[in-house]
Amino acid sequence: MNRNQLAQLAVLATVAAHRSFRAAAKELGIAPSAVSHAVSTLEESLGVRLLARTTRSVAPTEEGMLLLDRLRPALEEIGVALAAAVEAKGRPSGNLRITAPRFAADLLIAPRLGAFLGLYPDITLEIADEDGFADIVREGFDAGIRLEESLEADMIVVKIGPPMRGAIIASPGYFEQFPIPLHPRDLLRHRCIRRRFSDGTLYNWEFEKDGQELTIPIEGPLILGEDRPIITAAIGGAGLAYAFEARVTGHIETGRLVRVLEDWCAPYPGPYLYYASRRQMRPALRAFIDFFRSSG
């Protein structure tokens, strides 16, 4: 392998991560034509098509995926070594990509981003707020944030948030028409606002009390995909909703929402940050973990 191929491989990995020549060019700070030329030259020298191109998308071929899977750990080690050299001067730097569910990005991360970026001005942080589980290695993220049940066994995990609770809520007007549920099974006779996750599954509400666990396949005429419209719809009287306690405390205190079945909403572990095992950790990721790590 010559030195040109090393640079071309780095360009290929960037294109594959973004699924875009233009986005890769922007990250690398070079012209899109230079990105295309580097990939084409690499393909010609290897005699293999590495990227499948259409007018709308770019994706690795099967051969390209095999190469990238083998290549990724080496490029990561190079990146870690370069970042460590920068850190030797005292400041973590570079791009840092984190995937997080919307509630964690909104409630835990966003309020502290100003302080984090003020402390580490040389880090460019990208937060991808998405609820589905992400393969951080394949999708080019440095780390992810998810609840404990979504974590994979081969990942290193760090607690990044306090314990959490759910809350079953509805508007006062709703309870003028329907009785207050006294047991989770009563919800089967109520109009509930359902939530569909990004992977297509509908969430069945989960409860726990005195060691007894229940999962209720609630029904209702409204299905939404995010917390905010669910809460807004509940305030408007659309039905009962399941929300994170921290999101609705203010509405409960002002009387816009009424909480029920609180004794069945037991606390559960908060979110964890997860990342792949490496011999060295990027300084920027170490800074992020140290800053956001939870002591709770």
N, C-alpha and C positions, 0 to 999 in steps of 0.2 A: 504494500500500500504506500502510495506517495502522499506528500503533504496536501496536495490539491484534493485528493480523495477524502481526507479527514475533514476538510472544510465542506466538501460536498455532502458528506454524510450528516454533518451538523445541520446543513440547510434542509436536507431530506427530512430529518426528524422534526424540524420546525414546521415544515409544510404539513406533515402528517398530523402533528398535534393540532394545528389550526384548521385542517381541511381546506386550506386556501393559500394560493401563492401570494396574493396581495397582503393578507394578514401576516404571513411569514416575512414578507419583505419589510413590512412596517416594524415588526419586532426586531429584525436583524439590522435595520437601518440601511438597506440597499434597495436598488430598483427591482420591481417585479420581474423585469426581463432578465436580470442577473440571477434571480432565484430560479427561474425556468431554465436558464442556460446551465446552471450548476447541476440541477437534477437530470436534465437531458444528457449532459456530458457523462455523469456517473452511470446512467443507464447504458449509454453506448459503450463505455469502458468495460462494464460487467456483462454486457450482452443480455440484459434482463430488464423487462418492464417492471418498474417499482411502484409507479403511481398510475391509477386509472383516472383519466381526465374526461370530463364532460363540460358542456358550456355552463353548467350550474354547480358542479361539485368536483372535488378532488378526494380520492381515497386510496389507501395503499392496496396494491394487488396482494395475492396470496404470498408471492415471493417477497414483496415489500414488507409484509407483516412479519415474515420469518426473519428478515434482515433486521427490522426495527426491534423485534423482541430480543435479539442477541445484542444489538447495538446499544439499546437504552441504558443498561447498567454501566457500560463503559463511558458513555457521554455524561451520565449522572456523576460518576466518580471524577471526571474531568471538571465538571461544574463545581463540585464540592471543593476540589483542590484549588481552583481559581478563586472561589469565594473565601476560602481559608486564607489565601494570600492577601486578599483585600482586608479581611478581618484582622490580620496581623498589624494593619495600620490603625485598628481600633474601631472600625465601623462596619457592621453587616450591611450588605448592599445587594442589588440585583432584583430580578423579578421573582415574586413569590405568589404561587397560585394555590388557592384554598377552595375546596368545594364544601358547602354547608347548607343544611336545610334552611328554609326561609325563616323559621322561628328563631333559630340560633343566630343567623346573620342579623336579624332585626333586633332581638332582645339582648344578646350577649356581646356580639362583635361590634356592630355599628356604633353604639354609644361610646365606645372607647377607642375608635379608630383615630380620632384627632390626636389623642395623647400618644398612641402608638407611632403614628407617622411623624409626630413632632420629635419623638425620641430617636427614631430611625429614618431620617430624611433621605437616605440613599436607597431605601427599599421601595420598589414599586409593587404594591399589593393588589392582587385581583381576587375578589370574592365572587365565586359562581354560586348564587343562591338557587338551589334545586333540591327537591325533596327525594328523588330517587337515589338509591345507592350508587356511588360512582367507583369504578375501578381506577383508582388514582394513578396506578402505574401505566396502564394502557392509555388513559386520557390525559396524561401529562401534568397531573397535579402534584404539588409537593406534599399535600396532606388533605385530609377530609375531616369533617365533623359530623357525627351521627349519634343517635341514641344507642345504648348498649346492645340491644337485640339485633341491630343492623351491622355490627362489626364482624369482620372476618377473623378467624383464629390466627392467621399468620401475620397479622398486623401488630405493630407496637401501638399501645393506646395510652393516652394521658387524659385524666379528668379535666374538663375545661369549663364546667358549669355546676351550679348547686343543684340539689335535688329539686324535682319539679312535681307539680300536681295538675291534674285535669280539673275542669269545672263544667258542670252541666247547667246551662243557663237558658233563660227565655225572658221575654218582655213581660211586664206586669199585665199588659193587655192580653197576652196569650193565656195567662192563668185566670183571666176573667171568663174564658170560654172552656178551658179544660182543667181537670183536677190536677193538683200537685202530685207527681209520682213519689211514692214512698219506698219503692223497691225498684232496682234496675229492670226487672221483668215488666213493670208497669209501662216502661217506655214503648213496648210493643203495641200499646193502644194509643200512642201519641204521634203527632206529626213532628218528625225529626228532620233536621237539615243534615244531609249526608255529605261526606267528603270523598272525592275520588283522587287518589294519588297519581303522580305523573306516570307510574307504570301501569295504570289502568284499573288497579284494584280499589274497591270501596272499603272504607274503614269501618269495622265493627267495633262498637264502643266497648272498652274494657274496664272492669271494676274489680275492687278487692276490699274485703272487710273481714277482720278476724281470721285471716288465713284462707278465706273462701274467695276464689277467683271466678268471675263470670265474664263471658263475652256475649254481647247482645247484638243480634243482626237487625239493627233498627231499620225502620222504613220511613219514607216521607216523600213529598212531592218536589223537593228541591235538592239538587246535587251541585256542589261547588268544589273548587279546587284549592282555595287558599283561605287562610285564617281570617283575613280582614273582611272580605265580603260575607263570610259565614257569620261573623259577629255583627256586622251591619244588618244583615238579614234578620238575625235574631232580635236585634233592637227594634226592627220594624214589624215584629210580630209574626214572622214567617214560620216559626216553630222552635223547638228545643234544639240547642246546639252544644257540641262538645268543643271546648277551647282550652288552651293553656291558661292556667290560673292567672299568671302574670299579665296576660293580655286583657283580662276583663275585670280586674280588681277595681279599677277606677269607675267603670260602668256600674258595678254592683254597689259601690259606696254612694253613688249619686242616685241610685234607684232606677236607672235606665234598664237594668237587668236584674233578675231574681235568680239566685242560685239554689239548686235542689240536689238531693242525694250527695251532699258533701261528705257524709260519713262513709260513702262507698268509693270516694276518690282518694286513695292512699298515695302518699309520696312515692316516687320511683327515681332511680338514679338519673341525673342530668346527662347532658351530652358529653361525649368524649372526642378528643382529637385523635386520629389514627394516621399512621404513616408506615411506609415499607421499611424493613430493616436495612440498614446500610452500615458500612464500616465507619463512615464519617457522616455527620449531619451538616447540611448547609447552615452557615451562620445565620442567614436570614430566618430559616425555619426555627432554629434554636431560640432566636430572639422572640419570635411570635409565640412559641410555646411558653417560654419563661414569662412573657408579659400576660398572657391570657390564662395561664394555668390556674385552676381553682384549688383553693385550700379547703373547700367544704367537702 
